[in-house]
Amino acid sequence: MDQAEINNWKSIAESMEAKGDSESWFYLRARAIADGKGDPLLNISELLADPCLICSTGGMGPAIEAWLNCFKP
């Protein structure tokens, strides 16, 4: 990812934070990329394999838990 893309993700993250919208996967992706961390979307198959792994940690919030429940069989 080039610096222009990273800057765009930073702008997205900051805009979402200003609106109080920080519990979506889109925000978490934007913040991670803006902070120079790996793209969490690349690991989504691991998360979907066991959505309770995330929910039980309490680290992602109810919006993420609800979203993940859409993928349960």
N, C-alpha and C positions, 0 to 999 in steps of 0.2 A: 504494500500500500504506500503510495507516495504522500508527501507532506500536504499537498492540497486536499487529498481525501481525509487525512487525519484532522486537518483544520475544519473541514466540513462536519465531521463527526463531533468535534469539540463544540462547534456552534450549535449543533442539534442538541447535545447534552445540556449545554448552558441554557438554551431556550426552554427545554423541558423542565429543568430545575426551577427556572423563574416562574413557570406555570404550576409548580407543585406536582408535576407528573413524573414521578421517579420510581414507579413500581412496575413498569412494563418491560418486556424483553427488549423492545426497541431502545428504551432508555439505557438499560443495563449494557447493551451492546455499544451504544454510542459512548457511554462513560468509559467503558473498558478500553475501547480503541483510542479515545482522547487521552487517556492516562498512559498510553504506551503498552498496555497489556495485550494479550492475545485476544483474538475475536472469539467471544463465547459461543457464537452461532456455530462454530466449527465443532463444538462438543455437544450440540443439541441431541444427537442420537443417543449419547450416553444418558442424558437427562431424561429423555422420553422413555428409555428402557426401564427406569424406576423413578417415576415422578415423586413418589413419597420420600425419596432420598432428599430432595430439595425441601419439600413441605415440612418434613420432620425437623429440619435444622432451624426453621423459623427465619432463615436468612433472606428470603425473597418476598415475603408478604402475601396477603390473601389474594391480590390480583393475579400474581404469578401462579399460585395454587389453583385458582379457578381456571386459568388458561390451560394449565397442564392437565386438569381433569378432562378437558375436551379430548385428550388423546388416549384416555384409558379405554380399554376394550369393553 
